[in-house]
Amino acid sequence: MTRSLDAFAPRMLSILRIVSALIFFAHGTQKILGFPASDMNPPVMSIFWIAGVLELVGGALLILGLFTRPVAFILSGLMAVAYWMAHAPQSAFPALNGGDAAILYCFVFLYLVFAGPGSWSLDAVLGREGTKRLATV
């Protein structure tokens, strides 16, 4: 049974990437585009605006699976900073400080840095992922 489940691992990795990125992308659209409607309207070049741009652009790139590893690395760091700056000072417990999503995003994105985008990605189509052979001199 494990062997048959292993066959689906690259596709499930893609689904994890896409679903996580779609939800993350929505945070960027809310901050930058005002959709879905919210009272968020961060000033341009503020830390919240920069985070929103990273969520919007980085989320879109992860949805497509383009430049997955470097983008996931940046977004993982963004979520670590967001947790320690915005959530941790409120309480030591993520369930109380509202930072549980930031922690999950941080570690899902960190996983993508090492695991790659999965089989359904532009990186795979463009040949950026997969077996890489070393050139012999």
C-alpha positions as CSV (number, residue, x, y, z in Angstrom):
1,M,0.0,0.0,0.0
2,T,2.9,2.4,0.8
3,R,4.2,2.0,-2.8
4,S,0.9,3.0,-4.3
5,L,0.6,6.0,-2.0
6,D,4.2,7.0,-2.8
7,A,3.2,7.3,-6.5
8,F,0.9,10.2,-5.6
9,A,3.5,12.1,-3.4
10,P,4.7,14.6,-6.2
11,R,1.1,15.5,-7.0
12,M,0.0,15.8,-3.4
13,L,3.1,18.1,-2.9
14,S,1.7,20.2,-5.7
15,I,-1.7,20.3,-4.1
16,L,-0.2,21.3,-0.7
17,R,1.7,24.1,-2.5
18,I,-1.3,25.4,-4.5
19,V,-3.8,25.3,-1.6
20,S,-1.4,27.0,0.8
21,A,-0.5,29.6,-1.7
22,L,-4.1,30.4,-2.6
23,I,-5.0,31.1,1.0
24,F,-1.8,33.0,1.5
25,F,-2.4,35.0,-1.7
26,A,-5.8,36.1,-0.3
27,H,-4.0,37.8,2.6
28,G,-2.1,39.9,0.0
29,T,-5.2,40.8,-2.0
30,Q,-6.9,41.9,1.2
31,K,-4.0,44.2,2.2
32,I,-3.1,45.5,-1.2
33,L,-6.3,45.3,-3.3
34,G,-8.9,45.6,-0.6
35,F,-10.5,42.3,-1.6
36,P,-12.1,40.7,0.2
37,A,-13.3,43.9,1.8
38,S,-11.6,44.8,5.0
39,D,-10.5,47.8,7.0
40,M,-6.9,47.1,6.1
41,N,-5.3,49.9,4.1
42,P,-1.6,50.0,5.0
43,P,0.4,53.0,3.9
44,V,2.6,52.5,0.9
45,M,6.1,51.3,1.9
46,S,5.0,50.5,5.5
47,I,6.0,47.1,6.9
48,F,2.4,45.8,6.4
49,W,2.3,47.1,2.8
50,I,5.6,45.3,2.0
51,A,4.2,42.1,3.7
52,G,1.1,42.5,1.5
53,V,3.1,42.8,-1.7
54,L,5.2,39.8,-0.7
55,E,2.0,37.8,0.0
56,L,0.4,38.9,-3.3
57,V,3.4,38.4,-5.6
58,G,4.9,35.4,-3.7
59,G,1.5,33.7,-3.3
60,A,0.9,34.1,-7.1
61,L,4.4,32.6,-7.9
62,L,3.8,29.7,-5.6
63,I,0.4,29.0,-7.1
64,L,2.0,28.7,-10.4
65,G,5.0,26.9,-9.1
66,L,7.5,29.4,-10.5
67,F,10.8,30.1,-8.7
68,T,9.3,27.9,-5.9
69,R,12.4,27.4,-3.8
70,P,13.6,31.0,-3.5
71,V,10.1,32.4,-3.2
72,A,9.2,29.8,-0.5
73,F,12.4,30.7,1.4
74,I,11.6,34.4,1.4
75,L,8.0,33.8,2.4
76,S,9.1,31.4,5.2
77,G,11.3,34.2,6.6
78,L,8.4,36.7,6.2
79,M,6.2,34.5,8.3
80,A,8.9,33.9,11.0
81,V,9.3,37.7,11.3
82,A,5.5,38.2,11.3
83,Y,5.2,35.7,14.2
84,W,8.0,37.2,16.3
85,M,7.0,40.8,15.7
86,A,3.2,40.7,15.7
87,H,2.1,37.6,17.6
88,A,4.7,36.5,20.1
89,P,4.7,39.7,22.1
90,Q,1.0,39.2,22.8
91,S,1.4,35.8,24.5
92,A,3.8,32.8,24.6
93,F,1.0,30.5,23.3
94,P,0.2,30.5,19.6
95,A,-3.4,29.5,20.3
96,L,-3.8,32.7,22.3
97,N,-1.7,35.1,20.3
98,G,-3.3,34.3,16.9
99,G,0.1,33.2,15.4
100,D,-0.7,29.6,14.7
101,A,-1.3,30.3,10.9
102,A,2.0,32.2,10.7
103,I,3.8,29.3,12.2
104,L,2.1,26.8,9.8
105,Y,2.9,29.0,6.8
106,C,6.5,29.4,7.9
107,F,7.0,25.6,8.1
108,V,5.0,24.7,5.0
109,F,7.0,27.2,3.0
110,L,10.3,26.0,4.6
111,Y,9.3,22.4,3.6
112,L,8.8,23.6,0.0
113,V,12.3,25.1,0.0
114,F,13.6,21.5,0.4
115,A,10.9,19.4,-1.3
116,G,10.4,21.6,-4.3
117,P,7.2,22.5,-6.1
118,G,5.9,19.0,-7.0
119,S,5.1,17.7,-10.4
120,W,2.3,20.2,-11.3
121,S,4.4,23.4,-11.5
122,L,5.9,25.7,-14.1
123,D,9.3,24.9,-12.5
124,A,8.8,21.3,-13.6
125,V,7.6,22.3,-17.0
126,L,10.6,24.6,-17.6
127,G,13.0,21.9,-16.4
128,R,14.1,23.7,-13.2
129,E,13.2,20.7,-11.1
130,G,14.0,17.0,-11.3
131,T,17.2,15.1,-11.6
132,K,20.1,17.4,-12.4
133,R,23.3,15.9,-13.8
134,L,26.7,17.3,-12.9
135,A,28.8,18.2,-15.9
136,T,32.0,16.3,-16.1
137,V,35.1,18.2,-17.2
